[in-house]
């Protein structure tokens, strides 16, 4: 049964990507999975709008209930309705409200509506490129998470061309971020050579922290450079911890980056056989996910899958048995991820065996 459950769980746990062959190895790893926002900071936005946004986010997250999220969305809708369309500052304020709305929709499980709010930000063509870059990053993240790889590639391609057309030195950070987004999509699609050309030189760029460092780490991890990948994951975690305010949204926000990097680091430690460090790191990721999402969220199931696979790798290498621990973790993970039921012999029903992407 463990073999069947593990086979499904690996597929279900893949949020950001697909399995990619690691160089110089016959083992296939998934691109490390992303599982999960400080206050929004937009220099050009209206101060009152920022206050309303941060109030709405804080209130919604204080209880994490359907009612609190609905009340937070009501505040944001009222704020959005008061924003004019007559200058860049007004449009940046409007975009900021839409980013916050996408955050709350995503956190409450409505990714499709979150995607629509992010597309609305992209339609505000007179808003600043930096804030639209935030929307592109989040939009690509949600499209990748939902398996819409071609759509994510189209979004990243179009925005990269737009940034290139502007070509101003003040847009270097936006350009670097956009290349990272495009690189992530190419990696997800298995185009590692294209991804490598986009990630090249990023490690020496001032912007290589947070999500940029995480995405670069995922590329290094998938292509077998474990030592450098570990360095990037640690840099991403530290960057997220050092950043108090951020322009970010949905599964690309600060908490998402920190959790994703911690989870990816735990996976990497397991891949290279450092099971003590892997267990400690994955436990930290699990605790953070439970605190942020609650104990019964599908993202918790994703991390439980990583923990179970770590124990399985450990048992294989040490020739020990922890089958009961693995089985319990896999069953709990599948329950949280709403996986198909098992037949009496412990295998999945054939007609619903196709993996699902969270």
C-alpha positions in Angstrom: 0.0 0.0 0.0 2.8 2.4 0.9 4.1 2.2 -2.7 0.8 3.1 -4.2 0.1 5.9 -1.8 3.6 7.3 -2.2 3.2 7.3 -6.0 0.1 9.3 -5.8 1.3 11.6 -3.0 4.4 12.7 -4.9 2.2 13.8 -7.8 -0.3 15.5 -5.6 2.4 17.3 -3.6 3.8 19.0 -6.7 2.4 22.5 -6.5 4.9 24.6 -8.5 6.2 22.1 -11.1 6.6 18.7 -12.6 9.3 16.0 -12.1 12.6 16.9 -13.7 15.7 14.7 -14.1 18.5 15.7 -11.9 21.8 16.0 -13.8 24.3 13.2 -13.2 21.6 11.1 -11.5 19.0 8.6 -12.5 16.8 9.7 -9.7 13.8 12.0 -10.6 12.9 14.7 -8.2 10.0 17.1 -8.3 10.7 20.8 -8.3 10.5 21.6 -4.6 6.9 22.3 -3.8 5.5 25.6 -2.7 3.1 25.3 0.1 1.9 29.0 1.3 2.1 38.6 3.7 3.4 41.1 5.8 1.9 44.5 5.4 1.7 45.9 1.9 4.1 48.8 1.1 3.6 50.8 -2.1 5.4 54.1 -2.1 3.2 55.8 -4.7 -0.2 54.7 -3.3 -2.7 56.7 -1.3 -2.0 56.6 2.4 -5.6 56.1 3.4 -5.9 53.2 0.9 -2.9 51.5 2.4 -4.3 51.8 5.9 -7.6 50.3 4.7 -5.8 47.5 3.0 -3.7 46.6 6.0 -6.8 46.8 8.3 -8.8 44.5 6.0 -5.9 42.0 5.8 -5.3 42.1 9.5 -9.0 41.6 10.3 -9.5 38.8 7.9 -6.5 36.9 9.3 -7.3 37.5 12.9 -10.0 34.8 12.9 -9.4 33.1 9.6 -13.1 32.4 9.4 -15.5 32.7 6.4 -17.1 35.7 8.2 -13.8 37.5 8.8 -12.6 37.0 5.2 -16.0 38.2 3.9 -15.8 41.3 6.2 -12.2 42.0 5.0 -13.3 41.7 1.3 -16.2 44.2 2.0 -13.7 46.8 3.3 -11.5 46.3 0.3 -14.5 46.6 -2.1 -15.5 49.8 -0.5 -11.9 51.1 -0.7 -11.7 50.1 -4.4 -14.9 52.0 -5.2 -13.4 55.2 -3.8 -10.3 55.1 -6.0 -10.3 57.5 -9.0 -8.6 56.7 -12.3 -7.0 60.1 -13.1 -3.3 59.6 -12.4 -0.6 56.9 -11.7 -0.9 57.3 -7.9 -4.6 56.6 -8.0 -4.1 53.6 -10.2 -1.3 52.3 -8.0 -3.7 52.6 -5.1 -6.4 50.7 -7.0 -3.8 48.0 -8.0 -2.8 47.7 -4.3 -6.4 47.1 -3.3 -6.8 44.5 -6.0 -3.6 42.7 -4.9 -5.0 42.6 -1.3 -8.3 41.2 -2.6 -6.4 38.5 -4.5 -4.6 37.6 -1.3 -7.8 37.1 0.7 -9.5 35.2 -2.1 -6.4 32.9 -2.4 -6.2 32.3 1.3 -9.9 31.5 1.6 -9.5 28.9 -1.2 -10.9 30.9 -4.2 -7.9 30.9 -6.5 -10.0 31.4 -9.7 -11.3 34.7 -8.3 -7.9 35.7 -7.1 -6.6 35.2 -10.7 -9.3 37.5 -12.0 -8.2 40.3 -9.6 -4.6 39.9 -10.6 -5.6 40.1 -14.3 -7.5 43.3 -13.4 -4.2 44.7 -12.1 -2.5 43.8 -15.3 -5.2 45.8 -17.2 -4.2 49.0 -15.4 -1.6 49.9 -18.0 -0.9 53.4 -16.5 0.0 52.0 -13.1 3.6 51.5 -12.3 5.5 48.6 -13.8 6.8 47.6 -10.4 3.3 46.9 -9.0 2.3 45.1 -12.2 5.4 43.0 -11.8 4.0 41.9 -8.4 0.7 41.0 -10.0 2.5 39.0 -12.8 4.6 37.1 -10.2 1.5 36.2 -8.2 -0.5 35.4 -11.4 2.2 33.1 -12.7 2.4 31.4 -9.3 -1.3 30.7 -9.2 -1.4 29.5 -12.9 1.5 27.2 -12.2 -0.1 25.9 -9.1 -3.3 25.1 -11.0 -1.4 23.4 -13.8 -2.0 26.1 -16.4 1.6 26.1 -17.6 1.0 27.4 -21.1 -1.0 30.3 -19.7 1.7 31.1 -17.2 4.3 31.1 -20.0 2.2 33.5 -22.1 1.8 35.9 -19.2 5.6 35.9 -18.3 6.6 36.3 -22.0 4.3 39.3 -22.6 5.5 41.1 -19.4 9.1 40.4 -20.1 8.8 41.9 -23.6 7.1 45.0 -22.0 9.9 45.5 -19.5 12.5 45.1 -22.3 10.7 47.8 -24.4 10.9 50.2 -21.5 14.7 49.4 -21.0 15.3 52.1 -18.4 18.1 51.6 -15.8 15.6 52.3 -13.0 13.8 49.2 -14.0 16.7 46.8 -13.4 15.1 45.3 -10.3 11.8 44.8 -12.2 13.7 43.3 -15.1 15.5 40.8 -12.8 12.3 39.9 -11.1 10.6 39.3 -14.5 13.4 37.1 -15.7 13.1 35.1 -12.5 9.3 34.6 -13.1 10.0 33.6 -16.7 12.8 31.2 -15.5 10.5 29.6 -13.1 7.9 28.9 -15.8 10.6 27.4 -18.1 11.7 25.2 -15.3 8.2 24.0 -14.6 7.8 23.1 -18.2 11.1 21.2 -18.1 13.1 23.7 -20.3 16.1 23.7 -18.1 18.5 25.3 -20.7 16.1 28.2 -21.2 15.7 28.5 -17.5 19.5 28.5 -17.0 19.9 31.5 -19.4 17.3 33.5 -17.4 18.7 32.7 -14.0 22.3 33.4 -15.1 24.0 36.2 -13.1 21.1 36.5 -10.6 23.1 35.3 -7.6 25.3 38.4 -7.7 22.3 40.8 -8.1 21.1 42.8 -5.1 17.6 41.5 -5.7 18.7 37.9 -5.2 16.7 37.3 -2.0 13.3 36.2 -1.0 11.4 34.8 -4.0 14.2 35.4 -6.5 16.6 33.4 -4.3 13.9 30.7 -3.8 13.2 30.3 -7.5 16.9 30.2 -8.3 17.4 27.6 -5.6 14.7 25.5 -7.1 16.5 25.6 -10.5 19.8 24.6 -8.8 18.0 21.8 -6.9 16.3 20.4 -10.0 19.6 20.5 -11.9 21.6 18.8 -9.2 23.6 21.6 -7.7 22.5 20.8 -4.2 25.2 22.8 -2.3 24.4 26.0 -4.1 20.6 25.3 -3.9 20.9 25.0 -0.1 22.7 28.4 0.0 19.9 30.0 -2.0 17.1 28.4 0.2 18.8 29.8 3.3 19.2 33.2 1.6 15.5 33.1 0.7 14.5 32.3 4.3 16.7 35.0 5.7 15.5 37.6 3.2 11.9 36.9 4.0 12.7 37.2 7.8 14.6 40.5 7.3 11.8 42.1 5.1 9.1 43.9 7.2 7.1 45.3 4.4 6.6 43.9 0.9 4.9 44.3 -2.4 3.9 40.6 -2.9 0.7 38.6 -3.2 -0.8 35.1 -3.0 1.6 32.2 -3.0 4.5 34.6 -3.7 4.1 36.7 -0.6 6.7 36.8 2.3 5.1 34.0 4.4 4.7 31.8 1.3 8.3 32.3 0.3 9.6 31.6 3.8 7.5 28.4 4.1 8.3 27.2 0.6 12.0 27.7 1.1 12.0 25.9 4.4 10.0 23.0 2.9 12.4 22.9 -0.1 15.4 22.9 2.2 14.0 20.0 4.1 13.4 18.1 0.9 17.0 18.8 -0.2 18.4 17.6 3.1 16.4 14.4 2.6 17.6 13.9 -1.0 21.3 14.1 0.1 20.8 11.9 3.1 21.0 14.4 6.0 17.9 13.0 7.6 18.4 14.6 11.0 18.5 18.1 9.4 15.7 17.1 7.1 13.4 16.0 9.9 14.1 19.3 11.9 13.5 21.5 8.9 10.4 19.7 7.6 8.9 19.8 11.1 9.5 23.6 11.2 7.8 23.9 7.9 4.9 21.8 9.1 4.5 23.9 12.3 4.5 27.1 10.2 1.9 25.7 7.8 -0.4 24.6 10.6 -0.1 28.0 12.3 -0.8 29.9 9.1 -3.5 27.7 7.5 -4.8 25.6 10.3 -4.4 21.9 10.9 -6.8 20.7 8.2 -5.6 22.7 5.2 -4.4 20.8 2.0 -1.1 22.6 2.2 -0.4 20.8 5.5 -1.1 17.6 3.6 1.6 18.5 1.1 4.2 19.0 3.8 3.1 15.8 5.6 3.8 14.0 2.3 7.3 15.4 2.3 7.8 14.2 5.8 6.6 10.7 4.9 8.8 10.5 1.9 11.8 11.6 4.1 11.1 8.7 6.5 10.8 6.3 3.5 14.2 7.5 2.1 15.7 7.2 5.6 14.4 3.6 6.0 15.8 2.6 2.6 19.2 4.0 3.3 19.5 2.7 6.8 17.7 -0.5 6.0 15.3 0.1 8.9 11.5 0.0 9.0 9.2 2.8 9.7 6.3 1.6 7.6 3.6 2.4 10.3 4.9 6.0 10.5 4.9 6.4 6.8 1.5 4.8 6.3 -0.1 7.1 9.0 1.5 10.2 7.5 0.5 9.3 3.9 -3.1 8.5 4.9 -3.4 11.8 6.8 -1.9 13.7 3.9 -4.2 12.2 1.3 -7.2 12.9 3.6 -6.2 16.6 3.8 -5.5 16.8 0.1 -8.9 15.3 -0.7 -7.3 12.4 -2.6 -9.3 9.5 -4.0 -10.2 6.6 -1.7 -8.2 3.4 -1.5 -9.5 0.0 -2.4 -9.4 -2.7 0.2 -6.0 -3.9 -1.0 -4.6 -0.4 -0.5 -4.4 0.7 -4.1 -6.2 3.5 -5.8 -9.2 2.9 -7.9 -8.1 2.7 -11.5 -10.5 5.2 -12.9 -9.4 8.0 -10.5 -5.7 7.3 -10.4 -4.7 10.3 -12.4 -2.7 12.7 -10.2 -4.3 16.0 -9.3 -2.4 19.3 -8.8 -3.3 21.4 -5.7 
